[in-house]
Amino acid sequence: QVQLVESGGGLVQAGGSIRLSCVASGDSFSSRDMGWFRQAPGKEREFVAGISSSGWNTYYGDSIKGRFTISRDNTKNTVYLQMNSLKPEDTDVYYCAAAPRGTARYGYWGQGTQVTVSL
């Protein structure tokens, strides 16, 4: 069982930066791949970024490549999403998720944190 709690969301101006954090409690954080997703009301959930359990491999959605960076600290059971050059279209609720290593089966989800980008 894994519990995920996101933080760091808020209001930021276009072109600005923000860093999201997701702290995991429960078992085996270091054996789980982690991901960030986003979703706005009425829209489908969108994959943002993923990171392997070791942190060696990272993956990004096309819409955010080159602007966002995912990282993790297994000593702190935390995964981060550094978001730079933010655009109004990045406004969404951002969710952290966990999957068994190598599966992309994200079965554990946080409650989400709102990011709003203003002009």
C-alpha positions in Angstrom: 0.0 0.0 0.0 1.3 3.5 -0.9 -0.1 6.9 0.0 0.9 9.9 -2.1 0.6 13.5 -1.1 1.4 16.3 -3.5 2.3 19.8 -2.7 3.8 22.9 -4.3 1.0 24.0 -6.5 -0.2 27.6 -6.8 -0.6 30.6 -8.9 2.3 31.6 -11.2 2.7 34.0 -14.0 3.4 32.8 -17.5 7.1 32.3 -18.1 7.6 31.5 -14.4 8.6 28.4 -12.6 7.2 26.1 -9.9 8.3 22.9 -8.3 5.9 20.2 -7.3 6.7 17.6 -4.7 5.1 14.2 -3.9 5.9 12.4 -0.7 5.1 8.7 -0.6 4.5 6.7 2.6 4.0 3.0 2.9 6.2 0.4 1.4 8.8 0.0 -1.3 9.0 3.5 -2.7 12.5 2.8 -4.2 11.0 -0.2 -6.1 8.3 1.8 -7.8 8.3 3.8 -11.0 6.7 7.2 -10.4 4.8 9.6 -12.7 3.2 12.9 -12.9 -0.1 13.4 -14.8 -2.4 16.4 -15.2 -6.1 16.8 -15.8 -8.5 19.7 -16.1 -12.3 19.4 -15.7 -13.8 17.9 -18.8 -10.5 16.9 -20.3 -8.7 13.5 -20.4 -5.9 12.8 -18.1 -2.5 13.6 -19.7 0.8 12.0 -19.0 3.4 14.6 -18.1 6.5 12.8 -16.9 7.7 9.5 -15.6 10.8 8.3 -13.8 12.1 4.8 -13.2 12.6 3.4 -9.7 16.3 4.0 -9.8 15.9 7.5 -11.3 18.1 6.6 -14.2 15.4 6.8 -16.8 13.0 9.6 -17.4 10.1 10.1 -19.8 8.2 13.1 -20.9 5.0 14.0 -22.6 5.4 15.9 -25.9 3.7 19.0 -24.7 6.1 19.7 -21.9 9.4 18.4 -23.3 12.3 20.7 -22.6 10.4 22.7 -20.0 9.7 20.2 -17.2 12.1 18.0 -15.3 11.2 15.0 -13.1 13.5 13.8 -10.4 13.3 11.7 -7.3 15.1 11.3 -4.0 14.7 7.8 -2.7 16.2 8.7 0.7 13.3 11.1 1.2 10.6 9.0 -0.6 9.9 12.0 -2.7 9.5 12.7 -6.4 9.6 16.2 -7.9 8.4 18.0 -11.0 10.3 21.2 -11.8 8.2 23.2 -14.2 9.8 26.1 -16.1 8.7 28.4 -18.8 5.1 27.9 -17.8 2.3 28.7 -20.1 -1.4 29.3 -19.4 -2.2 26.0 -21.1 -0.2 24.3 -18.3 -3.0 25.2 -15.9 -4.3 21.9 -14.5 -4.6 19.7 -11.5 -1.3 17.7 -11.3 -1.4 14.2 -9.9 1.4 12.0 -8.7 1.2 8.3 -9.3 3.1 5.1 -8.5 3.5 1.9 -10.5 5.4 -1.4 -9.9 8.8 -1.2 -11.4 8.8 -1.5 -15.2 5.1 -1.8 -15.7 3.6 1.7 -16.1 0.5 0.3 -14.3 -0.1 3.4 -12.1 -2.3 2.0 -9.4 -1.7 4.5 -6.6 -2.7 8.2 -7.0 -2.4 11.3 -4.9 -5.2 13.8 -4.4 -3.7 16.3 -6.8 -2.4 19.9 -6.6 -3.7 22.8 -8.6 -1.3 24.8 -10.8 -2.7 28.0 -12.3 -0.7 30.0 -14.8 -1.8 33.5 -15.5 -0.9 35.8 -18.3 
